[in-house]
Structure formats: C-alpha cells, structure tokens
Amino acid sequence: MQYVKLGSTGLDVSRICLGCMTYGLPDRGAHEWTLDEEASRPLIRQALDAGINFFDTANVYSDGTSEEIVGRALREFARRDEIVLATKVHGRMRPGPNGGGLSRKAVLSEIDHSLSRLGTDYVDLYQIHRFDPHTPVEETMEALHDLVRAGKVRYLGASSMYAWQFAKMQHAAERHGWTKFVSMQNHYNLLYREEEREMLPLCADQGVGVLPWSPLARGRLTRDWGTRTGRSATDGFGDTLYPEGDRAIVEAVTRIAEARGVPRAQVALAWLLHQDTVTSPIVGASKPQHIEDAVAAVELTLTEKESEELQQPYTPHPIAGH
C-alpha cells in the first residue's frame, strides 16, 4: 500500500479509502443491500491487513448502524492512533425540525451521536455530506471550528457541491480565522468527469485533497453494460447518474482490461488514482475481491494511449450527485 498526505496537511492516508456505506443493518435505512455485522467484519479486517488505514462512513448510513459496526470492528482490529476515521453530517437522522442539515444545533448534536456510535472520543475527518442552502455558511463553519477546538474533530472535509459554494465556505472560514476544509469528497469517475471543469482545479489551487465517491460508477465500470446486480436493482439514485451514452466508456475499460489480463475494476481505479488531483478514492467492498482489486490498482500504471482510449468517448453530463 502507498500513503500520501491529505491535501496540504501532514496527515498520511492510504491511496485507497474503504467506503463503509456497504456495512450496516439491511432493515435500517434505505440500503437493503448492506452487509450485517457478521458479514462486514472480515472485509474490514482484510482492508486493514492490506495496509488500508483510511475508513469513511456517515451518520445516515443504515440509520447509524454503519458507524456502530465499523467502530466496533476497528476498536478490535486496529490501534486508534494508526487509523484515519472519517464520518459525515448533514442528512436527516429523524423526522421533524432540526433532524438534519448543518445548523449549529445539528452539527453539535450529531457529532456526539456519531462519536457514541463509533465508540471513540474523536474523528480524524468530519465532513459535511452536502451543502445546506438553508443555513448561513458562517453558522456552519463556526460550529465546525468549535468541534476542532473542542478536540472532537482533527480535520474538516466537505462533499459534493458546486465549486462556488465550496469557495464561499472556505472564504468564510478564512475571513474569521476558523478551521478550513482540507478535503473534498466528490462524484468523480470515468463516467462522470464534470468535476474537472471547476471543482478539481479549485482543489488543486487551494491544496485540498480529493476523495472521489463512486469511483467505479456504482459497479458499472466493472461489468457489461446493462447487467443488473442485487444492489443496482434497488439503487434508484444510481439510475439517475449514468445515461446510455456511457456504454462506450465501459467497452473501452473492457478492452484494456482484457488486453492487460486484469479485472475491469483495476483499470478504472488505476485511471482515477493517476489523476493529479486525486488523493484516495472511496471504494466500497462487499466481497474480498473488491479489496484485492482496489489494492492492486494502486500499482497498475496505464499508458498514455490507454488513458486516451478511456477518456475519448466521454461527453458532457448534467450535474449529478449534489
């Protein structure tokens, strides 16, 4: 495993981050395809054994049970100071007023709930899951800064939004002397490259680490176009992200993978890992092979010709994933 700094910080993270949305009780929340605790623990252990030190979850994943499962496993399998644990805040955790969003009340309440579920007294990276247009950015940034000052959070990160929104939040923090975001977790893969227009140049200019979610386009880059899986059959959100025109890119991945004699997942991840702005893709894993492919992709280098073949079929897409 290789390790790199997260953005302009001194924090070392593995080139692969294990995305933990896959782990959680299937009857809790909106993801009926998730793995329960017994099925999740061997995969978390495998990731640690492979050198992955970076784990990403969120309060909303499976109604908080993802945090519970991940927290228990990491406490048993790893030393707290040797792992980088990330979670998120924004999504609705309960009905009624103040059940979600990025108000001061929500931010201060949800960190305590997350810490309790994770079984730790701090998280290394606390990320806002989306932009909240209903809360002043100054209110959110000050609340997040207070969490850092209180020792509950080491670093702050953000997730999918427009570049102007991200710049606005960073400017508010800088203007007031508050803690700024060090990372951006955004939607970026071979099938969706709209982030290359504004967000990625902004992150490169400002020294912000990039942690792409859905690096394999919810598995579409790993299988024949149109093939359905247990997850994709119930993934209404995923169906909105990738139009029919993306088939040519999947076919290019297939050609290169067959010529190389490697799984398609390795080719798609290798392309992403070698984009200058990318720090650590968030890779979900429901089978041991998923982790094996992700780790192998770190060492796979594509030629310029192969990269061009993968990139050439891309056409502009509507903004998706915010």
Salt bridges, closest charged atoms under 4 A:
ASP12 OD1 - LYS5 NZ 2.93
GLU37 OE1 - ARG72 NH2 2.84
ASP49 OD1 - ARG45 NE 3.77
ASP56 OD2 - LYS88 NZ 2.73
ASP63 OD2 - ARG28 NE 3.03
GLU67 OE1 - ARG117 NE 2.60
GLU76 OE1 - ARG41 NH2 2.57
GLU82 OE2 - ARG79 NH1 3.62
GLU110 OE2 - ARG94 NH1 2.95
ASP112 OD1 - LYS152 NZ 2.79
ASP124 OD2 - ARG80 NH1 2.87
GLU138 OE2 - ARG175 NH2 3.13
ASP146 OD2 - ARG104 NH2 2.87
GLU174 OE1 - LYS180 NZ 3.55
GLU194 OE1 - ARG197 NE 2.54
GLU196 OE2 - ARG193 NE 3.03
ASP224 OD1 - ARG264 NH1 2.84
ASP235 OD2 - ARG218 NE 2.48
ASP239 OD1 - ARG220 NH2 3.13
ASP239 OD1 - ARG228 NH1 3.25
GLU244 OE2 - ARG247 NH2 2.73
ASP246 OD1 - HIS317 NE2 2.80
GLU306 OE1 - ARG260 NH2 2.78
GLU309 OE2 - ARG255 NE 2.85
